[in-house]
Amino acid sequence: MKDVPGHSVILENDKVRVERFVLEPGQSTGIHTHSLARVGVTITAAKLADDSPGQPEQIVEFQPGVFNWHAEKRTHSLKNIGTTRYESIEIVWK
C-alpha cells in the first residue's frame, strides 16, 4: 500500500505489517487493492465514501474503537466526505 495516499508503514516484520492510515476531509485514496487478510481499527470519527468496482457506493460513519476484519482480496477507493480527519491502524497478516 506504499503508493496509496494517507498510508504509512509504522512496523513490519516477517509476520505482519502495521500501517497508519490518515485521510483529511476531501482526500481520496484512489482505487487500490488489498491482497492480504487484515484488521482495521478506527482511531477518529469520520464519514467516508467506500467505492468498489461493480458495487453501489457505501457511505460509512466510523467511530473510534470500531474494528473491521477483511479476509479476502478487496479492490476499492475511500474518500473522506466528512469534516473531520479520519485515522485508523491496519494490521496486515503476511
Secondary structure, DSSP 8 states (H G I E B T S, - for coil): -TTSTTEEEEEE-SSEEEEEEEE-TT-B--SEEE-S-EEEEE-S-EEEEEE-TTS--EEEEE-TT-EEEE-S-EEEEEEE-SSS-EEEEEEEE-
